[in-house]
Amino acid sequence: MSSTQKELDKNLTVVLTLKDRVPFTYRWMAYANESRFPFKILIADGGLDKQITEILSNRSNYPNLDYDYIRYPYDETYSIYHAKKADVLTKVKTQFAVFTDNDDFLIYDGLREAMKFLTANRDYCTCRGETYSFILSPDLNALYGNAIQFSLYEAASLEEERALERISRHFEKYSTTYYDVHRIEDIRENFKALHDFDIKDVTIAELLTSFMTVASGKVKKIAHPYLLRQYHMNTNCAKEDILVDRFDRMLLESWSDDFTAFVKAVAAICGIRDNISVESAIQHIKKGYRRFIDPVILNSILKNTIQQPPPSNTSIKLYLFKSYEALKAKLTGAGKGTKINPDARQVLNQNDFCPDLNHDQEVSRIREFLLSGFKNT
């Protein structure tokens, strides 16, 4: 590693937010330690597990990492969760910061390219490379296995000069900026606003920080592998969406307050950037949001045309199981009652691997790590 690269790496802090899913945390830390993760790590833990606190508090368990572990109150509500993120960002001492989850794999060179771009282009607020989802075979929800079915998330740069033009395009081609590399002053301000507004709706919370970012400056998506995201059924979002969809959330009493705060916050930034009235910006944002949310509402209405009883814990588990089984069958060509080949390496191999990633050394290293863990279980 060159001295120039070492100096660049010192400019980034990776914020790892935790809420249980402890096995994924152990996997994340194991890979980071094995690959000598080159950036500063802040771990913000809002989970219940106490053993993980003991393990992560002892830095000798991960000698190749530069990290601080911070135990926060349990993330029982979104208010507490947002307070955690706002607080941990005050502890960042680097020029850039990026959020990550414990089931994701960051591509180190992708982070470096994002930092280089932001350093050279002051009119851009964030930068991110290519994000890919993947699944593990033979078990979708496992920690280790053969990483297959890589799919590229669609995302576009937002490089319009006027804030309202970027806002309009963001509504049309929405892709959250949450996982982008941010300038620390911008991300700190945006997540402080999220905490101060005490947003209850999870969707509005994501939109608030993302659209504040886009209103503040340009957003760049570069052609370089950046993030690998494992698709599985153990995410809180997957379970929550079964219970309450977006249309249901819009009928809650708190939704109107959340939406008003979102619109006013983004409009205030647009007013300053474009030198227009806040009221004019508000009307523009509302129109864009309507176009953005119309298909979602229509889908919710059509889905609920046939009345169904509220889902029980049993029905949620059944839904997740059926979704999992359907995906397995699709991937392996297995029909009803057909068992998946226990040797994942023979089910889907390199031919199912995304061509764009074939020659990326870091991606290959991640796949080898996941496969070696499967062999040893």
C-alpha positions in Angstrom: 0.0 0.0 0.0 1.4 3.4 -1.0 1.8 6.3 1.4 -0.6 8.3 -0.7 -3.3 5.6 -0.3 -2.7 5.4 3.5 -3.2 9.1 3.8 -6.4 8.8 1.8 -7.7 6.0 4.0 -7.3 8.2 7.0 -10.0 10.6 5.7 -12.9 8.1 6.0 -14.9 6.7 9.0 -17.2 3.8 8.5 -20.2 3.9 10.8 -21.5 0.4 11.5 -25.0 0.5 13.1 -26.1 -2.6 15.0 -29.4 -3.9 16.3 -28.9 -7.5 17.1 -28.5 -10.0 14.2 -25.4 -10.9 16.2 -24.1 -13.7 13.9 -24.0 -11.2 11.0 -21.9 -8.9 13.2 -19.4 -11.6 13.9 -19.2 -12.3 10.2 -18.7 -8.6 9.3 -15.9 -8.2 11.9 -14.3 -11.5 10.9 -14.0 -10.4 7.3 -12.9 -6.9 8.2 -10.2 -8.3 10.4 -9.1 -10.9 7.9 -8.9 -8.4 5.1 -7.3 -5.7 7.2 -10.1 -3.2 6.9 -8.1 0.1 6.1 -10.6 2.7 7.5 -11.6 3.9 10.9 -14.7 2.1 12.2 -17.3 3.4 14.7 -19.7 0.7 15.9 -23.0 2.1 17.2 -24.7 -0.8 19.0 -28.4 -0.5 19.8 -29.1 -4.2 20.3 -30.0 -6.3 23.3 -27.2 -8.9 23.2 -24.7 -8.4 26.0 -22.2 -11.0 24.9 -21.4 -9.1 21.7 -20.6 -6.0 24.0 -18.0 -8.1 25.8 -16.5 -9.4 22.6 -16.3 -6.1 20.7 -15.2 -4.1 23.8 -12.0 -6.2 23.8 -10.1 -4.9 20.8 -7.5 -7.7 21.0 -10.2 -9.9 19.5 -9.8 -8.0 16.2 -6.1 -6.9 16.2 -6.1 -5.7 12.6 -8.9 -3.2 13.0 -9.0 0.5 14.1 -12.4 0.7 15.8 -14.3 2.1 18.7 -17.3 0.3 20.1 -20.1 2.4 21.6 -23.0 0.8 23.4 -26.3 2.8 23.0 -29.8 2.3 24.6 -31.9 -0.4 22.9 -33.3 0.7 19.6 -36.9 0.2 20.8 -38.3 3.1 18.7 -37.2 5.0 15.7 -36.7 8.0 17.9 -34.1 6.2 19.9 -32.5 4.8 16.7 -32.3 8.2 15.1 -30.8 9.7 18.2 -28.1 7.0 18.1 -27.1 7.9 14.5 -27.1 11.6 15.2 -24.9 11.1 18.2 -22.4 8.7 16.7 -21.8 11.2 13.8 -20.7 13.8 16.4 -17.8 11.4 17.2 -16.5 11.2 13.7 -13.2 13.0 13.3 -12.6 12.4 9.6 -13.4 14.4 6.5 -15.8 11.8 5.1 -18.2 9.2 6.6 -20.3 6.4 5.4 -23.0 4.2 7.0 -23.0 0.4 6.6 -25.0 -2.6 7.9 -23.7 -5.8 9.3 -24.9 -7.9 6.4 -23.1 -5.8 3.8 -19.6 -6.0 2.3 -17.9 -2.7 1.4 -15.5 -2.6 -1.6 -12.4 -0.7 -0.3 -11.2 0.6 -3.7 -14.8 1.8 -4.4 -14.7 3.8 -1.2 -11.4 5.3 -2.2 -12.6 6.3 -5.6 -15.6 8.0 -4.0 -13.4 10.0 -1.7 -11.1 11.0 -4.6 -14.1 12.2 -6.5 -15.5 14.3 -3.7 -12.1 15.8 -2.9 -11.8 17.0 -6.5 -15.4 18.2 -6.9 -16.6 20.5 -4.1 -20.0 21.0 -5.6 -20.9 17.3 -5.0 -22.3 16.3 -1.6 -22.0 12.5 -1.9 -20.5 9.8 -4.1 -21.1 6.1 -4.4 -20.1 3.3 -6.8 -22.0 0.3 -8.0 -24.1 -1.6 -5.5 -24.9 -5.2 -6.1 -27.3 -7.6 -4.3 -26.5 -11.3 -4.0 -27.9 -14.4 -2.3 -26.2 -17.3 -0.7 -26.8 -20.9 -1.8 -28.0 -23.3 -0.6 -29.6 -21.4 2.3 -30.8 -17.8 1.5 -30.7 -16.8 5.2 -27.3 -18.4 6.0 -24.1 -16.6 7.0 -21.9 -18.5 4.6 -22.4 -20.2 1.3 -21.9 -19.7 -2.4 -22.5 -16.1 -3.4 -24.7 -16.2 -6.5 -27.2 -14.2 -8.5 -25.5 -10.8 -8.4 -27.8 -8.0 -9.5 -26.9 -4.4 -10.0 -29.0 -1.7 -8.3 -30.0 1.0 -10.7 -28.8 4.4 -9.6 -28.2 7.7 -11.4 -26.0 10.6 -10.8 -27.9 13.9 -10.0 -25.8 16.6 -11.6 -28.3 19.3 -12.4 -27.3 22.8 -11.4 -30.6 23.8 -9.7 -31.7 22.1 -6.5 -35.3 21.7 -7.7 -34.2 20.0 -10.9 -32.2 17.5 -8.8 -35.2 17.0 -6.5 -37.4 16.3 -9.5 -35.0 13.7 -11.0 -34.5 12.1 -7.6 -38.3 11.5 -7.3 -38.2 10.0 -10.8 -35.1 7.8 -10.4 -35.1 7.3 -6.6 -32.1 5.6 -5.0 -31.3 6.4 -1.4 -28.1 8.3 -0.6 -27.9 6.6 2.8 -25.0 4.3 1.8 -23.1 7.0 -0.1 -19.8 8.5 1.1 -20.7 11.9 2.6 -18.9 14.9 3.6 -19.0 14.8 7.4 -20.6 18.3 7.9 -23.4 17.4 5.5 -24.3 14.0 6.9 -24.0 15.3 10.5 -26.5 18.1 9.8 -29.0 15.9 8.0 -29.1 13.3 10.7 -29.4 15.9 13.4 -32.4 17.2 11.5 -33.9 13.7 11.4 -33.4 13.4 15.2 -34.8 16.9 15.9 -37.9 16.4 13.8 -38.5 13.1 15.6 -39.8 11.4 12.4 -41.9 8.4 13.2 -42.4 7.0 9.6 -39.5 4.9 8.4 -40.0 5.9 4.7 -40.2 9.6 5.4 -37.1 9.3 7.6 -35.1 7.8 4.6 -36.5 10.4 2.2 -35.7 13.3 4.6 -32.0 12.7 4.7 -31.7 11.6 1.1 -33.6 14.7 -0.3 -31.8 17.1 2.0 -28.6 15.7 0.6 -29.8 16.1 -3.0 -31.1 19.6 -2.4 -27.7 20.6 -0.9 -25.6 19.6 -3.8 -24.9 17.1 -6.6 -24.7 13.4 -6.2 -22.3 11.2 -8.2 -22.6 7.5 -9.1 -19.3 6.1 -10.4 -18.6 3.0 -12.4 -16.7 1.0 -9.8 -17.8 -1.8 -7.5 -18.6 -0.3 -4.2 -21.0 -2.4 -2.0 -22.3 -6.0 -1.9 -25.7 -6.5 -0.1 -26.9 -9.9 0.9 -30.6 -10.5 0.1 -32.3 -12.5 2.9 -35.4 -12.5 5.0 -33.9 -11.5 8.4 -34.1 -7.8 7.9 -36.4 -5.6 10.0 -37.8 -4.0 6.8 -38.8 -7.3 5.3 -40.8 -8.2 8.4 -42.3 -4.8 8.9 -43.5 -4.5 5.3 -45.6 -7.6 5.8 -47.4 -6.0 8.8 -47.8 -2.5 7.5 -47.4 -1.2 4.0 -46.8 2.5 3.0 -50.4 3.3 2.5 -51.2 2.0 6.0 -48.5 4.2 7.4 -50.0 7.3 5.7 -53.2 6.8 7.6 -51.4 7.1 11.0 -51.9 10.3 12.9 -48.1 11.1 13.0 -47.7 10.8 9.2 -49.0 14.2 8.4 -46.5 15.8 10.8 -43.7 13.8 9.4 -44.5 14.7 5.9 -44.8 18.4 6.7 -41.4 18.4 8.4 -39.9 16.6 5.4 -41.3 19.0 2.8 -40.4 22.1 4.8 -36.8 21.0 5.5 -36.1 20.2 1.9 -37.9 23.3 0.6 -35.8 25.5 2.9 -32.6 24.2 1.4 -34.0 24.6 -2.2 -35.0 28.1 -1.4 -31.5 29.1 -0.5 -29.8 27.2 -3.3 -32.1 28.3 -6.1 -32.9 31.8 -4.6 -36.7 31.1 -4.7 -39.5 31.4 -2.2 -39.9 28.5 0.2 -43.6 28.3 -0.7 -42.7 27.8 -4.4 -40.3 25.0 -3.4 -42.9 23.4 -1.2 -45.4 23.2 -4.1 -42.7 21.7 -6.4 -41.7 19.1 -3.8 -45.4 18.1 -3.1 -46.0 17.5 -6.9 -42.8 15.4 -7.1 -43.8 13.3 -4.1 -47.3 12.7 -5.6 -45.8 11.3 -8.8 -43.4 9.2 -6.7 -46.0 7.8 -4.3 -49.0 7.3 -6.7 -47.8 3.8 -7.9 -47.1 2.7 -4.4 -50.6 3.7 -3.2 -52.2 2.1 -6.2 -50.4 -1.1 -5.6 -51.5 -1.1 -1.9 -55.1 -0.6 -2.9 -55.1 -3.4 -5.5 -53.3 -5.7 -3.1 -56.0 -5.2 -0.5 -59.0 -5.3 -2.7 -59.7 -8.7 -1.3 -60.1 -8.4 2.4 -57.7 -10.4 4.5 -57.4 -10.8 8.3 -54.5 -9.1 10.1 -51.4 -11.3 9.9 -50.5 -13.3 12.9 -47.0 -14.3 13.9 -47.7 -17.7 12.3 -48.8 -16.2 9.0 -45.8 -13.9 8.9 -43.4 -16.9 9.3 -45.4 -18.8 6.6 -45.2 -15.8 4.2 -41.4 -15.5 4.7 -41.0 -19.3 4.3 -43.1 -19.3 1.1 -41.1 -16.4 -0.3 -37.9 -18.2 0.5 -39.0 -21.5 -1.0 -40.2 -19.8 -4.2 -36.9 -18.0 -4.6 -35.0 -21.3 -4.1 -37.1 -23.0 -6.7 -36.6 -20.3 -9.2 -32.8 -20.3 -8.7 -32.3 -24.0 -8.9 -35.1 -25.1 -11.2 -36.4 -27.3 -8.4 -40.1 -28.2 -8.5 -42.4 -28.8 -5.6 -41.0 -31.3 -3.3 -37.6 -31.2 -4.8 -34.7 -30.8 -2.4 -31.9 -28.3 -3.1 -28.6 -29.9 -3.8 -26.6 -29.7 -0.5 -23.4 -28.9 -2.4 -24.0 -25.2 -3.2 -20.9 -25.1 -5.4 -22.6 -27.5 -7.9 -26.0 -25.7 -8.0 -25.1 -22.4 -9.4 -21.5 -21.7 -10.3 -19.4 -19.0 -12.1 -21.8 -18.9 -15.0 -24.3 -17.3 -12.8 -21.9 -14.6 -11.7 -22.3 -11.0 -12.8 -19.8 -10.5 -15.7 -19.0 -7.0 -14.5 -17.5 -8.4 -11.3 -15.6 -11.3 -12.8 -12.2 -9.6 -12.5 -12.6 -7.6 -9.3 -10.1 -8.9 -6.8 -12.0 -7.6 -3.8 -15.3 -9.2 -4.9 -13.4 -12.5 -5.4 -12.0 -12.3 -1.9 -15.4 -11.8 -0.4 -16.8 -14.8 -2.4 -13.9 -16.9 -1.2 -14.5 -15.8 2.4 -18.2 -16.7 2.2 -17.5 -20.1 0.6 -14.7 -21.0 3.0 -17.0 -20.3 5.9 -19.6 -22.6 4.3 -17.1 -25.4 3.9 -16.1 -25.1 7.6 -19.6 -25.3 9.0 
